[in-house]
């Protein structure tokens, strides 16, 4: 079974753990590392002949357009990861719409592709911010991958449907692709989607989870990671034991895990895995006034 490989393209200083530690005021003064990280990932994927979906931060697209063009030129799928990496659950609908449209423009200007798939920073479409799905549709998106059906202190919707499906909104249906999880019992769902879970936990945990999804539940797995998660030389900006563990533990072995993962399992883009459900919209992006 084909699985979806996704990469959230952001700088090492964009994760929420680091924003909480050092703020957002000095982003432009910090040295960029994302281009080198992305080129390393592109080489890894080319070696295994794997295509992936790249959810690109608009802030990065504006400042590193060559990086975005390289992703598109290599045949990978272009998607949106917001503009300013702010948690949706902390924004108003109007602010979210402005941020999203700004990201779309930055990405399209960089590579000529207007994204129609979206992933919120830190999976931050939660039960209290499901209104964001309606705004995404109004902005021209047909697919979202922002909901994690788990319990977490910052994100997640426990009990949310674990397989990809259409969600009805007042503006129409949008196709939702949750990050991969496995059900251990009636009351226990465990994440295997990637990111920190791939870095921190043994490889056999992730591989067993994907095999269970593919072979027992007959479902594809949606796996994600960030370019900074393979960069062992990045500055360590997060503070506090828990934040540093979440952000940096396992980085040393992450590239090897990813290479093993794409060698052991078949992966491709979201479009290849889910087909017409995530088709590019036929109409141009809408431009009516922001949601109040």
C-alpha positions as CSV (number, residue, x, y, z in Angstrom):
1,X,0.0,0.0,0.0
2,X,1.2,3.5,-0.9
3,X,1.8,5.9,2.0
4,X,2.0,9.7,2.0
5,X,5.4,11.3,2.8
6,X,5.1,15.0,3.8
7,X,7.7,17.6,4.8
8,X,6.8,20.8,6.7
9,X,9.4,23.3,5.3
10,X,10.3,25.8,8.0
11,X,13.4,27.2,9.7
12,X,14.9,25.8,12.9
13,X,13.7,28.8,14.8
14,X,10.0,28.5,13.7
15,X,8.8,25.6,16.0
16,X,6.4,26.6,18.8
17,X,8.8,25.4,21.4
18,X,11.4,27.8,20.2
19,X,9.0,30.7,19.8
20,X,8.0,30.2,23.4
21,X,11.7,30.4,24.4
22,X,13.1,33.2,22.3
23,X,10.1,34.9,20.6
24,X,9.6,35.9,17.0
25,X,11.1,39.3,16.8
26,X,14.6,38.3,15.6
27,X,13.7,35.9,12.8
28,X,15.3,37.9,10.0
29,X,18.6,38.4,12.0
30,X,19.1,34.6,12.5
31,X,21.1,32.7,9.9
32,X,19.0,30.6,7.5
33,X,19.7,26.9,7.4
34,X,16.6,25.6,5.6
35,X,18.0,25.5,2.0
36,X,20.9,23.2,2.9
37,X,18.5,21.0,4.9
38,X,16.0,20.8,2.0
39,X,18.7,20.0,-0.6
40,X,19.9,17.1,1.7
41,X,16.3,15.8,1.8
42,X,15.9,16.2,-2.0
43,X,19.1,14.1,-2.5
44,X,17.8,11.4,-0.1
45,X,14.5,11.2,-1.9
46,X,16.1,11.2,-5.3
47,X,18.3,8.3,-4.3
48,X,15.2,6.2,-3.4
49,X,13.2,7.6,-6.3
50,X,10.5,8.9,-3.9
51,X,8.2,11.9,-4.4
52,X,6.8,13.7,-1.5
53,X,4.4,16.6,-0.5
54,X,6.2,19.7,0.8
55,X,4.1,22.0,3.0
56,X,6.0,25.2,2.7
57,X,6.0,28.2,5.0
58,X,5.3,31.4,3.1
59,X,7.9,33.2,5.2
60,X,10.5,30.8,3.9
61,X,9.2,31.0,0.3
62,X,9.7,34.8,0.3
63,X,13.2,34.6,1.6
64,X,14.4,31.4,0.0
65,X,12.7,31.1,-3.4
66,X,15.5,29.1,-4.9
67,X,14.8,26.4,-2.3
68,X,11.1,26.3,-3.2
69,X,11.9,26.2,-7.0
70,X,14.2,23.3,-6.4
71,X,11.4,21.3,-4.7
72,X,9.0,22.0,-7.5
73,X,11.6,21.3,-10.2
74,X,12.4,17.9,-8.6
75,X,8.7,16.9,-9.2
76,X,7.5,17.1,-5.7
77,X,4.1,18.3,-4.6
78,X,3.8,21.9,-3.4
79,X,1.5,22.7,-0.4
80,X,1.1,25.4,2.2
81,X,2.2,25.5,5.8
82,X,0.8,29.0,6.6
83,X,2.8,32.2,6.3
84,X,4.0,33.1,9.8
85,X,3.9,29.8,11.7
86,X,1.3,31.0,14.2
87,X,-1.0,28.5,15.8
88,X,-4.4,28.7,14.2
89,X,-6.0,28.2,17.6
90,X,-4.5,31.6,18.6
91,X,-5.8,33.5,15.6
92,X,-9.1,35.1,14.6
93,X,-10.7,34.0,11.4
94,X,-9.8,37.3,9.7
95,X,-6.2,37.0,10.8
96,X,-6.0,33.4,9.7
97,X,-7.4,34.2,6.3
98,X,-4.9,37.0,5.8
99,X,-2.0,34.8,6.8
100,X,-3.2,32.0,4.5
101,X,-3.6,34.2,1.4
102,X,-0.2,35.8,2.1
103,X,1.4,32.4,2.2
104,X,-0.3,31.3,-1.1
105,X,1.0,34.4,-2.9
106,X,4.6,33.9,-1.5
107,X,4.7,30.3,-2.6
108,X,3.2,31.0,-6.0
109,X,5.6,33.8,-6.6
110,X,8.5,31.6,-5.6
111,X,7.7,28.6,-7.8
112,X,4.7,29.3,-10.0
113,X,2.4,26.8,-8.2
114,X,-0.6,28.0,-6.1
115,X,-1.0,25.4,-3.3
116,X,-4.3,23.8,-2.7
117,X,-3.3,21.6,0.3
118,X,-2.8,23.1,3.7
119,X,-1.3,22.0,7.0
120,X,-1.5,24.3,10.1
121,X,1.6,24.9,12.2
122,X,1.8,22.5,15.1
123,X,-1.4,20.7,13.9
124,X,-3.2,23.6,15.5
125,X,-6.7,23.1,14.0
126,X,-8.4,21.9,17.1
127,X,-12.0,21.4,18.2
128,X,-12.2,25.2,19.0
129,X,-10.8,26.2,15.6
130,X,-12.6,24.0,13.2
131,X,-13.9,27.3,11.6
132,X,-10.5,27.3,9.9
133,X,-11.7,24.6,7.5
134,X,-14.4,26.9,6.1
135,X,-11.9,29.7,5.7
136,X,-9.5,27.3,3.8
137,X,-12.3,26.4,1.4
138,X,-13.0,30.1,0.8
139,X,-9.3,30.6,0.0
140,X,-9.3,27.9,-2.6
141,X,-8.0,24.9,-0.7
142,X,-9.5,21.4,-1.3
143,X,-7.4,19.4,1.2
144,X,-6.3,19.9,4.8
145,X,-3.9,17.9,6.9
146,X,-4.0,19.8,10.2
147,X,-5.9,17.6,12.6
148,X,-4.1,15.0,14.8
149,X,-6.6,12.5,16.4
150,X,-4.8,12.3,19.7
151,X,-4.6,13.9,23.1
152,X,-1.8,16.4,23.4
153,X,-1.1,19.4,25.6
154,X,-0.9,21.7,22.6
155,X,-2.9,20.2,19.8
156,X,-5.1,17.3,18.7
157,X,-8.7,16.3,18.7
158,X,-9.2,13.0,20.7
159,X,-11.8,10.8,19.1
160,X,-11.5,12.4,15.7
161,X,-11.8,10.1,12.7
162,X,-8.5,8.5,12.1
163,X,-8.8,7.8,8.3
164,X,-8.9,10.4,5.6
165,X,-12.4,11.7,4.9
166,X,-14.5,14.6,3.7
167,X,-15.6,17.2,6.3
168,X,-18.7,19.2,5.5
169,X,-18.5,23.0,6.2
170,X,-20.9,25.8,5.4
171,X,-18.7,26.5,2.4
172,X,-18.7,22.9,1.2
173,X,-16.7,19.7,1.7
174,X,-12.9,19.7,2.4
175,X,-10.8,16.5,2.4
176,X,-9.1,16.0,5.7
177,X,-6.0,13.8,6.0
178,X,-5.0,13.1,9.7
179,X,-1.5,12.2,10.6
180,X,-1.0,8.5,11.1
181,X,-2.1,6.8,14.3
182,X,-2.9,3.3,15.5
183,X,-5.6,2.2,17.9
184,X,-4.2,0.2,20.8
185,X,-7.5,-0.2,22.6
186,X,-11.0,1.4,22.7
187,X,-9.6,4.3,24.8
188,X,-6.0,4.5,23.5
189,X,-4.9,5.9,20.1
190,X,-1.1,6.3,19.6
191,X,0.6,8.6,17.2
192,X,3.0,7.2,14.6
193,X,2.9,10.1,12.1
194,X,6.5,11.1,12.3
195,X,8.2,14.3,13.6
196,X,9.1,14.0,17.2
197,X,7.5,10.6,17.4
198,X,9.8,9.3,14.7
199,X,12.9,11.0,16.2
200,X,12.3,9.9,19.8
201,X,10.9,6.4,19.5
202,X,12.6,3.3,18.3
203,X,12.3,2.7,14.5
204,X,10.5,-0.6,15.2
205,X,7.7,1.3,16.8
206,X,7.0,3.4,13.7
207,X,7.5,0.5,11.3
208,X,5.2,-1.7,13.3
209,X,2.6,1.0,13.3
210,X,2.7,1.5,9.5
211,X,2.5,-2.3,8.9
212,X,-0.5,-2.4,11.2
213,X,-2.2,0.4,9.3
214,X,-1.4,-1.0,5.9
215,X,-2.0,-4.7,6.5
216,X,-4.6,-4.9,9.2
217,X,-6.7,-1.7,8.8
218,X,-6.0,-1.4,5.0
219,X,-5.2,2.3,5.4
220,X,-2.3,4.4,4.1
221,X,-0.1,6.2,6.6
222,X,0.5,10.0,6.4
223,X,4.0,10.6,7.7
224,X,5.6,14.0,8.3
225,X,8.8,15.6,9.4
226,X,10.7,18.9,9.3
227,X,14.0,19.7,7.5
228,X,15.5,21.0,10.8
229,X,15.0,17.5,12.3
230,X,18.0,16.2,10.2
231,X,20.3,19.1,11.1
232,X,22.5,18.1,14.0
233,X,24.5,21.3,13.7
234,X,21.6,23.8,14.2
235,X,21.7,26.3,17.1
236,X,20.0,25.0,20.2
237,X,17.5,27.7,21.0
238,X,14.8,25.9,23.0
239,X,15.0,26.3,26.7
240,X,13.8,23.9,29.5
241,X,14.2,20.2,29.7
242,X,10.9,19.2,28.1
243,X,11.2,21.7,25.3
244,X,14.8,20.7,24.5
245,X,13.8,17.0,24.6
246,X,10.9,17.6,22.2
247,X,12.9,19.6,19.8
248,X,16.4,18.1,19.7
249,X,16.3,14.5,20.9
250,X,17.0,12.0,18.2
251,X,18.2,14.5,15.6
252,X,21.5,12.6,15.2
253,X,19.9,9.5,13.9
254,X,17.0,11.0,12.0
255,X,18.4,11.0,8.5
256,X,19.2,7.3,8.8
257,X,15.7,6.6,10.1
258,X,14.2,8.4,7.2
259,X,16.3,6.6,4.7
260,X,15.4,3.3,6.2
261,X,11.7,4.2,6.3
262,X,11.5,5.1,2.6
263,X,13.4,1.9,1.7
264,X,11.1,-0.3,3.8
265,X,7.8,1.2,2.7
266,X,6.3,2.6,-0.5
267,X,5.8,6.4,-0.3
268,X,4.7,9.1,-2.6
269,X,2.8,12.4,-2.6
270,X,-0.6,13.0,-1.1
271,X,-2.0,13.4,-4.6
272,X,-0.7,10.0,-5.6
273,X,-2.1,8.3,-2.5
274,X,-5.5,9.9,-2.3
275,X,-6.1,10.7,-6.0
276,X,-9.3,12.7,-7.1
277,X,-10.2,13.5,-3.5
278,X,-7.4,16.0,-3.3
279,X,-7.6,17.3,-6.9
280,X,-6.5,20.8,-7.7
281,X,-9.5,23.1,-7.8
282,X,-10.7,24.1,-11.3
283,X,-11.6,27.6,-10.2
284,X,-9.1,30.4,-9.3
285,X,-8.7,31.4,-5.7
286,X,-11.6,33.5,-4.3
287,X,-11.0,37.0,-3.2
288,X,-14.0,38.1,-1.2
289,X,-13.6,39.9,2.1
290,X,-12.2,38.1,5.2
291,X,-14.5,36.2,7.5
292,X,-15.4,38.4,10.4
